Amino acid sequence: MRSHLLNGLTAEHYRRSVTEGVERVAAKLATTDRPFTGVAVDALLPAVDAIDLDRPLGDTTAALDELEDVYLRDAVYFHHPRYLAHLNCPVVIPAVLAEAVLSAVNSSLDTWDQSAGGTLIERKLIDWTAARIGLGPAADGVFTSGGTQSNLQALLLAREEAKSDSLAKLRIFASEAGHFSVRKSAKLLGLGPEAVVAVPVDHDQRMQTVALARELERCARDGLVPMAVVATAGTTDFGSIDPLPEIAGLCAQYGVWMHVDAAYGCGLLASLKYRHRIDGIERADSVTVDYHKSFFQPVSSSAVLVRDAATLRHATYHAEYLNPRRMVQERIPNQVDKSLQTTRRFDALKLWLTLRTMGADGIGQLFDEVCDLAREGWELLAADPRYDVVVEPSLSTLVFRYIPAAVTDPAETDRANLYARKALFASGDAVVAGTKVAGRHYLKFTLLNPETKADDIAAVLDLIAGHAEQYLGESLDRAS
């Protein structure tokens, strides 16, 4: 069985196995004519349940044949131009190459003696990102598993920096359209359900700074402690960007930690056309970025950045077997000193190879293309009497609702939209997301594929309308 270990003696086996796997995936990517087969849970589950994991096949080819049946055939393929659902992007080839390299070498980025050059590459990328944001010479950060972890760590630092003798007094301010991880983080940090104050948004789904000022004043008046304001640069539902300069001004006035959740909008850091949309981000105390959203990187590739490197000490713990305190005096760079994780993949390599191969401008051009596409999609929706579109896009998200001409009951319209989304998914012809606006069901396009064209959007809108009309026709038949 040792022959299955990747080492110098099995390099040829590794080469053949990886080549075979890559060939199969490449064939799927080249021939998949739909983003999804439409397979139902009950249809796929028996095939997975029937596999006996205690009886290995003993052969890579046989295992790949089996994987075709339980995964590859029915996977949801984000690279398809009619996958328009969640914040999942197709990935650039240099990053996929990096995945093969980092998995085979298997560096762990917690300590220098497990990663060496990997540590320096990650640090260089953190410095590069901090410079793109404009955080200043004292900035630092660390790669994370994703936006939720980055937000948690940023709020941990904010909690420790807040001057309060009671957790019960701490308050976090985030917009109604902000990410759910803010509330989740508050709970994990020992704060009560009242700790997160939801700030109303305007018609464009941006935080109302007048309302934020009012809440900060109320907080001070009630003897509470404003711990952090979480501004969002790219909300999950709408792609909306909060007014960062105005929020920064209020944070400075009240002495509050400013965190910017730019998990989605971080692609603007490389944009050739739209960088100005996140002006003010340079005034943040901490920033979340998800390269695996708008830098076209595989999951996971994310980071949390801070203006003042010293604040990362709140995540530092020393263990004699791993990162004893003496290593700090010896100037040995251990990334675990900054991270909530211990063992950690070398995810930074994906971004590194991408930048070294195609450059930041190459990434920015791709993100600009999906932002431009969203504008085209908005124009299509705004001109289509079948649909109501919520806001003009700030990034690459469109939220809309099919409006049947002959239906006046909003609940029936809700059901038609829900049915259309479900039926479209079951058909496999396209994949779209859904959300609620003012209590009503809406559909959502999240456009992160530069290969998607306006014609694809138009075709999917026709498919949605067809499914909705089918539901309404069947509903009328049932009623009669």
C-alpha positions in Angstrom: 0.0 0.0 0.0 3.0 2.3 0.4 3.1 2.6 -3.3 0.1 5.0 -3.1 2.1 7.5 -1.1 3.4 10.4 -3.1 7.2 10.4 -2.8 10.3 10.1 -5.0 9.7 6.5 -5.7 6.2 7.0 -6.9 6.6 10.1 -9.1 5.7 8.3 -12.3 2.5 6.9 -10.7 1.7 10.4 -9.6 2.3 11.8 -13.1 0.1 9.1 -14.8 -2.7 9.4 -12.2 -2.9 13.2 -12.3 -2.8 13.2 -16.1 -5.7 10.8 -16.3 -7.7 12.8 -13.9 -7.0 16.1 -15.7 -7.9 14.6 -19.0 -11.3 13.5 -17.7 -12.0 16.9 -16.2 -10.8 18.7 -19.3 -13.1 16.5 -21.4 -16.1 17.4 -19.2 -15.3 21.1 -19.4 -15.1 20.9 -23.2 -18.3 19.0 -23.7 -20.7 20.0 -21.0 -23.6 21.6 -22.8 -25.5 22.6 -19.6 -24.4 23.9 -16.2 -26.3 21.0 -14.5 -27.9 17.7 -15.4 -30.9 18.4 -13.2 -30.4 15.2 -11.2 -32.5 15.1 -8.1 -31.2 14.1 -4.6 -33.3 10.9 -4.5 -31.8 9.9 -7.9 -28.2 10.4 -7.0 -28.2 9.3 -3.3 -28.5 5.6 -3.9 -25.4 5.5 -6.1 -23.4 7.2 -3.3 -24.9 5.1 -0.6 -24.1 1.9 -2.4 -20.3 2.5 -2.3 -18.5 0.5 0.4 -15.6 2.7 1.5 -14.0 -0.3 3.3 -13.6 -2.1 -0.1 -11.2 -0.1 -2.2 -11.1 -0.5 -5.9 -7.3 -0.6 -5.9 -7.0 1.2 -9.2 -7.0 4.9 -10.2 -8.9 4.3 -13.5 -11.7 2.3 -11.7 -12.0 5.0 -9.0 -12.3 7.7 -11.7 -14.9 5.7 -13.5 -16.9 5.5 -10.3 -16.3 9.3 -9.6 -17.9 10.0 -13.0 -21.1 8.3 -11.8 -21.3 10.0 -8.4 -19.8 13.4 -9.1 -18.4 14.5 -12.4 -21.5 13.7 -14.5 -23.8 15.6 -12.2 -21.6 18.4 -10.9 -22.8 22.0 -11.1 -20.3 23.6 -13.5 -19.6 27.2 -12.8 -17.7 27.7 -16.0 -20.9 27.3 -18.1 -22.1 30.7 -19.4 -25.7 30.0 -18.1 -24.6 29.4 -14.5 -25.9 32.7 -13.1 -26.6 31.8 -9.5 -24.2 32.3 -6.6 -20.9 34.0 -6.0 -19.0 31.2 -7.7 -16.6 32.1 -10.5 -14.9 30.1 -13.2 -11.2 29.9 -12.4 -8.2 31.0 -14.4 -5.7 28.3 -15.6 -2.7 29.6 -13.6 -4.6 29.2 -10.4 -5.6 25.6 -11.3 -2.0 24.8 -12.0 -1.1 26.2 -8.6 -3.7 23.9 -7.0 -1.9 20.9 -8.4 1.5 22.2 -7.2 0.4 23.2 -3.7 -1.6 19.9 -3.1 1.4 17.8 -4.1 4.0 19.6 -2.1 1.4 20.0 0.8 3.1 22.9 2.6 1.4 24.1 5.8 1.5 27.8 6.2 1.4 27.9 10.0 5.2 28.0 10.6 8.4 28.9 8.7 9.8 25.4 9.2 6.9 23.9 7.3 6.7 26.3 4.4 9.8 28.5 4.0 9.3 30.3 0.7 5.5 29.8 1.0 5.5 32.1 4.0 7.3 34.8 2.1 5.0 34.5 -0.9 1.9 34.9 1.3 3.4 37.9 3.1 4.3 39.5 -0.3 0.7 39.0 -1.5 -0.7 40.5 1.7 1.6 43.6 1.2 0.5 43.8 -2.4 -3.2 43.7 -1.5 -2.8 46.2 1.4 -1.0 48.6 -1.0 -3.9 48.2 -3.5 -6.3 49.1 -0.7 -4.1 51.9 0.5 -3.9 50.9 4.1 -0.5 52.4 4.7 3.0 51.1 5.7 1.9 49.6 9.0 -0.6 47.3 7.4 -0.6 43.5 7.6 -2.9 40.5 7.3 -3.2 36.8 6.7 -4.9 34.4 4.3 -8.1 32.8 5.5 -10.6 30.2 4.5 -13.2 32.7 3.3 -15.2 35.9 4.0 -16.9 34.4 7.1 -13.6 33.7 8.8 -12.2 37.0 7.7 -15.2 38.9 9.2 -14.9 36.9 12.4 -11.2 37.7 12.8 -11.7 41.4 12.0 -14.5 41.6 14.6 -12.4 39.8 17.2 -9.7 42.4 16.8 -12.3 45.1 17.0 -13.7 43.6 20.2 -10.3 43.5 21.8 -9.5 47.1 20.8 -12.8 48.4 22.1 -12.6 50.1 25.5 -15.3 48.4 27.5 -15.5 46.6 30.8 -18.6 44.6 29.6 -19.3 42.5 26.5 -23.0 43.4 27.0 -22.3 47.0 26.2 -20.6 46.4 22.9 -22.5 47.2 19.7 -21.8 46.4 16.0 -23.4 48.4 13.3 -24.1 46.8 9.9 -26.6 47.5 7.1 -29.7 45.4 6.7 -28.2 44.1 3.5 -24.9 43.1 5.1 -23.7 39.5 5.3 -25.1 37.0 7.8 -21.6 36.3 9.1 -21.7 39.5 11.1 -24.4 38.2 13.4 -22.8 34.8 13.4 -19.4 36.3 14.4 -21.1 38.3 17.2 -22.5 35.1 18.7 -19.2 33.3 18.4 -17.5 36.3 20.1 -19.8 36.0 23.2 -22.0 39.0 22.3 -25.8 38.9 22.8 -28.4 39.0 20.0 -28.9 42.7 20.6 -25.2 43.4 19.9 -25.7 43.8 16.1 -27.6 46.9 15.1 -29.2 46.7 11.7 -28.9 50.0 9.9 -31.6 50.8 7.2 -30.6 50.9 3.6 -31.7 53.3 0.8 -33.4 52.5 -2.5 -30.0 51.4 -3.9 -29.5 49.0 -0.9 -26.7 51.1 0.5 -26.4 51.9 4.2 -28.1 55.1 5.1 -25.4 57.2 6.8 -28.0 59.5 8.4 -29.4 56.4 10.1 -26.0 55.2 11.1 -25.2 58.6 12.7 -28.5 58.4 14.6 -27.7 54.9 15.9 -24.1 55.9 16.9 -25.5 58.9 18.8 -28.1 56.7 20.5 -25.4 54.2 21.5 -23.3 56.9 23.2 -26.4 58.4 24.8 -27.4 55.0 26.3 -23.9 54.4 27.8 -23.1 51.6 25.3 -19.9 51.1 23.4 -19.7 51.2 19.6 -17.4 48.3 18.8 -17.4 48.3 15.0 -19.1 49.5 11.9 -19.2 47.0 9.2 -19.5 48.6 5.8 -20.1 46.3 2.8 -18.4 46.7 -0.6 -20.5 44.3 -2.6 -23.5 42.9 -0.7 -24.3 39.3 -1.5 -27.9 40.0 -2.7 -27.4 43.2 -4.6 -23.7 43.9 -5.1 -24.4 47.3 -3.5 -21.5 49.3 -2.1 -22.1 51.3 1.1 -20.9 55.0 1.1 -17.5 54.3 2.4 -16.1 57.9 2.7 -19.1 59.0 4.7 -19.0 55.9 7.0 -15.3 56.5 7.5 -16.0 60.0 8.6 -18.5 58.8 11.2 -16.2 56.1 12.5 -13.5 58.8 13.0 -15.9 61.1 14.7 -17.1 58.4 17.2 -13.8 56.5 17.5 -15.2 53.3 16.1 -13.4 50.5 14.3 -14.3 50.5 10.6 -14.4 47.1 8.9 -15.1 46.8 5.2 -16.5 43.5 4.0 -15.2 43.6 0.4 -15.4 39.8 -0.1 -17.3 40.4 -3.3 -16.2 43.9 -4.3 -12.5 43.3 -3.9 -12.2 42.6 -7.7 -12.4 46.4 -8.0 -8.9 46.6 -6.5 -7.7 45.3 -9.9 -10.3 47.1 -12.0 -9.2 49.2 -14.9 -12.5 51.1 -15.1 -14.4 51.0 -11.7 -11.8 51.3 -8.9 -13.3 54.6 -7.8 -16.5 52.8 -6.7 -14.6 51.7 -3.5 -13.0 55.0 -2.8 -12.8 55.3 1.0 -11.8 51.7 1.6 -8.3 53.0 2.4 -9.6 54.5 5.6 -10.7 51.1 7.0 -9.2 49.5 10.1 -9.7 46.1 8.5 -10.8 44.7 5.2 -12.1 41.3 4.0 -11.2 40.2 0.5 -12.3 37.0 -1.2 -10.0 36.3 -4.2 -12.2 33.2 -4.9 -15.1 35.5 -5.8 -13.9 38.3 -8.0 -10.2 37.4 -8.7 -11.3 34.1 -10.4 -9.5 31.9 -8.0 -10.5 28.4 -6.9 -12.0 28.0 -3.4 -10.5 28.8 -1.1 -8.4 32.0 -1.5 -9.2 34.8 0.9 -7.6 37.2 3.3 -8.2 39.7 6.1 -6.1 42.9 6.1 -5.6 45.4 8.9 -4.3 48.9 8.9 -2.2 48.4 12.1 -0.2 45.1 12.2 0.0 45.3 16.0 -3.7 44.6 16.3 -3.1 41.0 15.0 -1.6 40.3 18.4 -5.1 39.5 19.6 -5.0 36.3 17.5 -1.6 35.3 18.8 -1.0 32.3 21.0 2.3 30.6 21.6 3.0 26.8 21.8 6.4 25.4 22.7 6.1 22.7 20.1 5.1 25.1 17.3 5.9 28.8 17.7 7.6 29.5 21.0 8.0 33.1 22.0 11.7 33.1 21.4 11.0 32.8 17.7 9.6 36.4 17.8 13.0 37.7 19.1 14.8 35.6 16.5 12.6 37.2 13.8 11.4 33.9 12.5 8.2 34.6 10.4 5.5 32.3 11.6 2.1 33.0 10.0 0.2 31.1 12.8 1.0 34.2 15.0 -1.6 36.1 12.9 -4.1 33.4 12.1 -7.2 31.8 13.7 -6.2 28.6 11.9 -3.1 26.4 12.7 -2.6 24.0 9.8 -3.4 26.0 6.7 -3.1 25.3 3.0 -0.8 27.4 0.7 -3.8 29.0 -1.0 -1.7 32.1 -1.7 0.2 30.2 -4.4 -2.9 30.4 -6.6 -3.0 34.2 -6.6 0.8 34.3 -6.9 0.9 32.3 -10.1 -2.1 34.2 -11.5 -0.4 37.5 -11.0 2.9 36.3 -12.3 1.3 34.8 -15.4 -1.5 37.2 -16.4 -1.0 40.2 -14.1 -3.4 42.3 -12.1 -4.6 44.1 -15.2 -5.7 40.7 -16.7 -7.7 40.0 -13.6 -9.2 43.5 -13.6 -10.2 43.3 -17.2 -12.1 40.1 -16.5 -14.0 41.7 -13.6 -14.7 44.8 -15.6 -16.3 42.6 -18.3 -18.8 41.0 -15.8 -19.6 44.5 -14.4 -20.3 45.7 -18.0 -22.4 42.6 -18.6 -24.5 43.3 -15.6 -25.2 46.8 -17.0 -26.4 45.1 -20.3 -28.5 42.7 -18.3 -30.1 45.6 -16.3 -31.0 47.3 -19.6 -32.6 44.2 -20.8 -34.6 43.8 -17.6 -35.6 47.4 -17.4 -37.0 47.3 -21.0 -38.8 44.0 -20.5 -42.4 44.4 -19.3 -42.4 40.9 -17.9 -39.9 41.8 -15.2 -39.4 44.2 -12.3 -35.7 44.8 -11.6 -34.8 46.2 -8.2 -31.6 48.4 -8.5 -29.0 49.3 -11.0 -25.9 47.2 -10.6 -22.9 48.5 -8.7 -21.0 45.2 -9.4 -22.3 42.2 -11.3 -25.6 41.2 -9.6 -29.1 41.7 -10.8 -32.2 41.1 -8.6 -35.5 40.9 -10.4 -39.0 39.4 -10.4 -41.3 38.0 -13.0 -44.5 39.9 -13.1 -47.4 38.0 -14.8 -49.6 40.4 -16.7 -52.9 38.7 -15.6 -52.0 38.2 -12.0 -52.7 40.7 -9.2 -52.1 38.5 -6.2 -48.5 39.1 -5.0 -48.5 35.6 -3.3 -49.4 33.9 -6.5 -46.5 35.9 -8.2 -44.2 34.6 -5.5 -45.2 31.1 -6.2 -44.7 31.6 -9.9 -41.2 32.9 -9.4 -40.3 30.1 -6.9 -41.6 27.5 -9.3 -39.7 29.0 -12.2 -36.4 28.8 -10.4 -37.0 25.3 -9.2 -38.1 24.1 -12.7 -35.2 25.8 -14.3 -32.7 24.0 -12.0 -34.4 20.7 -12.6 -34.1 21.2 -16.3 -30.4 21.9 -16.0 -30.6 24.5 -18.8 -29.5 27.3 -16.5 -29.0 28.0 -12.8 -30.2 31.1 -11.1 -30.4 32.2 -7.4 -33.2 33.6 -5.3 -33.7 36.0 -2.4 -36.4 38.1 -0.8 -37.0 41.8 -1.1 -39.5 43.4 1.2 -40.9 40.0 2.0 -41.4 39.0 -1.6 -39.6 36.3 -3.6 -37.2 37.6 -6.3 -34.7 35.9 -8.6 -31.1 36.8 -8.9 -28.3 36.7 -11.5 -24.8 36.8 -10.1 -22.6 37.3 -13.2 -19.0 36.2 -12.6 -18.3 34.5 -15.9 -16.8 36.7 -18.6 -17.9 34.1 -21.2 -21.5 34.8 -20.4 -23.1 37.1 -23.0 -26.2 39.3 -23.1 -27.8 36.7 -25.4 -27.4 34.1 -22.6 -29.2 36.5 -20.2 -32.0 37.0 -22.7 -32.4 33.3 -23.3 -32.5 32.5 -19.5 -35.1 35.3 -19.0 -37.3 33.6 -21.7 -36.8 30.2 -20.0 -37.9 31.7 -16.6 -41.0 33.3 -18.2 -41.9 30.0 -19.8 -41.7 28.1 -16.6 -43.6 30.7 -14.7 -46.4 30.8 -17.3 -46.5 27.0 -17.2 -47.1 27.1 -13.5 -49.8 29.8 -13.8 -51.5 27.8 -16.5 -51.6 24.7 -14.4 -52.7 26.7 -11.4 -55.6 28.1 -13.4 -56.6 24.6 -14.5 -56.5 23.4 -11.0 -58.7 26.3 -9.9 -61.3 25.5 -12.6 
